Amino acid sequence: MKLLTFAIIVFGSVFLFQCNSGKQESEESIYEGMDFRTRIRMRQYMVQGQQQYQIHCANCHGDDGKGLGQLIPPLAKADYFLEDIPRAICISRNGMKGSMLVNGVEYNQQMPEHKDLTALEIAEIITYASNSWGNVSGLTDVKQVEAILAKCK
């Protein structure tokens, strides 16, 4: 009986370690090369960004960032989103009309503007979305967002 209990504990420990190690490795790649203060700010942006994303974005883009079929584009591993974060910041504030090509698929649904979002909220949302679901883009700081929003058309 002792041997069976020991085997269950060892197997369970190994299993839990393996499950958690993948998450930690992928999470650590997001924070790679950041100093301590930037890591703390990044973690804050990720937590707040997830909350803001759920309020303002998840209804269309999905909890998993995969979008809505042929109607709403994904943000998860989305070339259109990741290749031009400043454009994504402007779209987050001002919305968008017209077609776009995301991962080879054309989308042509209007995205509403979010004039109510502050620069900090946009920075948090962009940081969360650009570092979730397989995306790794790093911190998008509020000062960067303020400068970009000042130039948006």
N, C-alpha and C positions, 0 to 999 in steps of 0.2 A: 504494500500500500504506500509506503514511504517513497519507493522508487517511482510509482505512478504519479504521486503528488509532485515530486521533484521534476519529473519530465514535463508535467503540465505547466509548472511555473517557468521552467527554462524555455519551453516552446512559446508560451504566452509572452514572455519578456522579449524574446527574439522577434516575434511577430509584431509586437507593439513598437519596438525599436525600428524595425524596417519600415513600418507605416509612417512613423514620425520623421525618419531621416530623409525621405524624399521631399516632404513638405519643407523641412528645414533647409535642405540644399537649394530648393527652388527659391525659397524666401531669401536665403543668404545671397543668392546671385543678384537680387534686386539691390541689396545694400553694399555690394562689393565695391571697395575703393572709397567709401564715404568715411569722413571723419565722424567722431562721436556725436557732435552737435547736429550734423546733417542727418545722421541716422535717426536721431530722436525726432527731428522735424519731419523726416520722411514717414516715420511710424505714425506721427500725429496726423499728417495729411492723409495717410492711407485709411486710418480709422474714420476721420471726419469725411473723407471723400467717399467711402463706402456708404455712409449714412446719406450724404447728399445725392449720390448716384441713385440710391433706392427711391428717394423722393422725386427726383427730377428726370431720371434717364431710364431706369429699369423697366418702366411700363412699356416702352417701345423697344429698347435695345436688349432687354431681357436681363434677368439676374445673372446669367452666365456670359453676358456680352455677345451672344451669338445672333442678335437681331431677330427679325421676324420674317423668315422665309425670303421671298422675293420682294417684300414690301419695305422692310426697314433693314439697313445694312448692319453688319456685325461691327463690333469694336474689338472683339477677341481676334488677335492675329490679323488685323485688318490693315492692309498696305496703305490705303487712303488715309487712315487715321494716323498711323505711326510714322509715315514718311514726312508729315508736315504738321507738327504739333501746333505751331502758331496758327495755321489755318483752322485746326480743330478748336482752338481757343476762340477765334473769331466766330466760328459757327456756333459754339456753345452760347455765346452772348447774343448774336444777331440772327440766328437761325439760318436756313438755306432753302432756296428754291432752285429747281433744275436738276439735271441728272448728274450722277457721279458713278465712277467705276471703282468698285471695291472687290479686290481679289478676283478680278475678271468678270464680275457680275454687275450689270447696270441697275442702278436704283434711281427712281425719280419721284420720291415722295417728299413733300415739304417738311422740313424740320422747323418747329416753332422757335421763335426767339425766347430767350430767357433774360430779359433786361433786369429782372428782379435779383439775379444772382450777383453777388459781390465778386470782386477779383479774387479774394481769398477762397470763396466757395468754388469758383471755377478752377483755381489752382489745385484745390483738394480733389475735385472730381477728375480732372485731367490726370493728376498724379495717380489716383486710384485706378482709373481705366487703363492708363498706359503701363501699369505694372501689375495687372491682373490677367487671368485666363491665358497665361503663356506670353503675355507682353512684358518686356523689360525695357523701360525707357528712362528710369531715374526720376529725380525730383523735378517738378515744375513749380518753381517758387512764385509766390505772390508778386514779387517785384517784376519778374519776367512777364507775368500775366498782365500787370498794369501797363507795362511798356508796350506790349503787343496790342492790348485793347485800345490804347491811344491811337494806334495806327490802323485799326480795322476800318473798313469802308462801311 
